[in-house]
Amino acid sequence: MELCKDELPHDELAPFSVFARVMSGNSEFFAVWGNMKPSVEDNGYATLLSIRANKCRSSDLEIVLITVPPKNGYDGAASNIALPGPGSPLVGVPPDCKYVFRSAEEERLTRDFVKDAIARAIKAYGGDAPFKKAACTPDVDASLSQMGYIVVEKELEAYCAAPPARPVP
């Protein structure tokens, strides 16, 4: 929190929740939510924090959530694996633009980010069964589809289709 204090749009340093976390090389990415004022480009209080070499940058979490795979596949491996954001290619015509993943590795990192969010949600709901009851519904699926959160929708569908996790003895 101290490292990112200048990047968080808030009046005072207040606690916030981490909804997802993933690492790639020397970078760490967090989806956070808390007692923050929404920024102009943000639709809510969620923010993506990117930390690399003790420098923190914030961006709109929506960018990551609406990123799509390229229609013609990937050209090759990326040299710098990061979550999508400013500098990612765009497809579509404003205001209906979406970011496009730069590489298969970037898509994998984003999927890992979403899987971490799902794992945290399972814990927050008190287990697999209560979370599945809340999240594995046609309404949630339709909402994700309408918002254009393709990766989130696909990862949640995969989770919902999987058999219940066995309790660890």
C-alpha positions as CSV (number, residue, x, y, z in Angstrom):
1,M,0.0,0.0,0.0
2,E,2.8,2.4,0.8
3,L,4.5,1.7,-2.5
4,C,1.3,2.5,-4.4
5,K,-0.1,5.4,-2.3
6,D,0.5,7.9,-5.1
7,E,-1.4,5.8,-7.6
8,L,-4.5,5.1,-5.6
9,P,-7.3,7.7,-6.0
10,H,-8.3,8.2,-2.4
11,D,-8.5,10.9,0.3
12,E,-6.5,8.9,2.9
13,L,-4.7,5.7,3.1
14,A,-7.6,3.3,3.8
15,P,-7.7,-0.5,3.8
16,F,-8.6,-2.1,0.5
17,S,-9.2,-5.7,-0.6
18,V,-7.2,-7.6,-3.1
19,F,-9.5,-9.5,-5.5
20,A,-6.8,-11.0,-7.6
21,R,-3.0,-11.2,-7.7
22,V,-0.6,-12.7,-10.3
23,M,3.2,-12.4,-10.9
24,S,5.2,-12.5,-14.1
25,G,9.0,-12.2,-14.0
26,N,9.8,-9.2,-11.8
27,S,6.2,-7.8,-12.1
28,E,3.3,-8.2,-9.8
29,F,-0.3,-7.3,-10.6
30,F,-3.2,-6.7,-8.2
31,A,-6.9,-6.1,-8.7
32,V,-7.9,-4.0,-5.6
33,W,-11.1,-2.5,-4.3
34,G,-11.5,-0.3,-1.3
35,N,-12.4,3.1,0.1
36,M,-11.2,5.0,-3.0
37,K,-12.8,7.6,-5.1
38,P,-13.4,6.3,-8.7
39,S,-11.1,7.9,-11.2
40,V,-12.5,9.6,-14.3
41,E,-11.9,6.6,-16.6
42,D,-13.1,4.0,-14.1
43,N,-16.7,2.8,-13.7
44,G,-16.2,1.9,-10.0
45,Y,-13.7,1.5,-7.2
46,A,-11.7,-1.3,-8.7
47,T,-8.1,-0.6,-9.9
48,L,-5.3,-2.6,-11.4
49,L,-2.0,-2.0,-9.7
50,S,1.2,-3.1,-11.5
51,I,4.4,-3.2,-9.6
52,R,7.8,-3.5,-11.3
53,A,11.2,-2.6,-9.9
54,N,9.6,-0.9,-6.8
55,K,7.5,1.3,-9.0
56,C,3.7,1.2,-8.9
57,R,1.3,2.2,-11.6
58,S,-2.4,2.1,-11.6
59,S,-4.8,1.6,-14.5
60,D,-8.4,0.8,-15.2
61,L,-9.1,-2.8,-14.4
62,E,-11.8,-2.8,-17.1
63,I,-9.0,-2.8,-19.7
64,V,-7.9,-6.3,-18.6
65,L,-11.4,-7.6,-18.3
66,I,-12.5,-6.6,-21.9
67,T,-9.3,-7.8,-23.7
68,V,-9.9,-10.4,-26.4
69,P,-7.7,-12.9,-28.2
70,P,-6.7,-11.9,-31.7
71,K,-8.9,-13.3,-34.5
72,N,-5.9,-14.7,-36.5
73,G,-4.0,-16.2,-33.6
74,Y,-0.6,-15.1,-32.1
75,D,2.5,-14.4,-34.1
76,G,5.0,-15.6,-31.5
77,A,6.2,-15.3,-27.9
78,A,6.3,-12.0,-26.2
79,S,9.5,-10.7,-24.6
80,N,7.7,-8.7,-21.8
81,I,4.8,-10.6,-20.3
82,A,2.3,-8.2,-18.7
83,L,-1.4,-7.8,-18.3
84,P,-3.1,-5.9,-21.1
85,G,-3.2,-2.1,-20.8
86,P,-2.2,1.1,-22.5
87,G,0.0,0.1,-25.4
88,S,-2.0,-3.0,-26.2
89,P,-3.5,-3.1,-29.7
90,L,-7.1,-2.2,-30.1
91,V,-9.8,-3.6,-32.3
92,G,-13.2,-2.0,-33.1
93,V,-14.5,1.5,-33.6
94,P,-14.9,3.9,-30.7
95,P,-16.8,3.7,-28.4
96,D,-16.8,0.0,-28.9
97,C,-13.1,-0.7,-28.9
98,K,-11.5,-3.6,-27.1
99,Y,-7.9,-4.4,-26.3
100,V,-6.3,-7.4,-28.0
101,F,-3.8,-9.7,-26.3
102,R,-0.3,-9.3,-27.6
103,S,0.7,-12.9,-27.1
104,A,-0.5,-16.3,-25.9
105,E,1.6,-15.7,-22.7
106,E,-0.2,-12.5,-22.0
107,E,-3.6,-14.3,-22.4
108,R,-2.3,-17.1,-20.1
109,L,-1.3,-14.5,-17.5
110,T,-4.7,-12.9,-17.7
111,R,-6.4,-16.3,-17.3
112,D,-4.2,-17.0,-14.2
113,F,-5.3,-13.6,-12.9
114,V,-9.0,-14.5,-13.3
115,K,-8.4,-18.0,-11.8
116,D,-6.8,-16.3,-8.7
117,A,-9.9,-14.1,-8.5
118,I,-12.2,-17.1,-8.6
119,A,-10.1,-18.9,-5.9
120,R,-10.4,-15.8,-3.7
121,A,-14.1,-15.6,-4.3
122,I,-14.6,-19.3,-3.3
123,K,-12.8,-18.6,-0.1
124,A,-14.9,-15.4,0.5
125,Y,-18.1,-17.3,-0.1
126,G,-17.1,-20.0,2.4
127,G,-16.4,-22.8,0.0
128,D,-17.0,-24.3,-3.3
129,A,-20.8,-25.1,-3.0
130,P,-21.9,-21.6,-1.9
131,F,-19.8,-19.9,-4.5
132,K,-21.0,-22.2,-7.3
133,K,-24.6,-21.5,-6.2
134,A,-24.0,-17.7,-6.5
135,A,-21.8,-17.6,-9.6
136,C,-22.8,-20.5,-11.8
137,T,-26.1,-19.1,-13.0
138,P,-27.4,-18.1,-16.4
139,D,-27.8,-14.5,-15.1
140,V,-24.1,-14.2,-14.2
141,D,-23.0,-15.8,-17.5
142,A,-25.3,-13.4,-19.4
143,S,-24.0,-10.4,-17.5
144,L,-20.3,-11.3,-18.2
145,S,-21.2,-11.8,-21.8
146,Q,-23.0,-8.5,-22.1
147,M,-20.1,-6.7,-20.5
148,G,-17.6,-8.3,-22.9
149,Y,-15.6,-10.0,-20.2
150,I,-14.7,-13.0,-22.5
151,V,-11.9,-14.4,-20.5
152,V,-13.7,-14.1,-17.2
153,E,-16.8,-15.7,-18.7
154,K,-14.8,-18.6,-20.1
155,E,-12.8,-19.3,-16.9
156,L,-16.0,-19.2,-14.8
157,E,-17.7,-21.5,-17.3
158,A,-14.8,-24.0,-16.9
159,Y,-14.9,-23.7,-13.1
160,C,-18.7,-24.2,-13.1
161,A,-18.4,-27.3,-15.4
162,A,-15.8,-28.9,-13.2
163,P,-16.9,-31.5,-10.5
164,P,-16.9,-30.2,-6.9
165,A,-13.5,-30.0,-5.3
166,R,-12.7,-32.8,-2.9
167,P,-12.1,-31.7,0.7
168,V,-8.4,-32.1,1.7
169,P,-8.1,-34.6,4.5
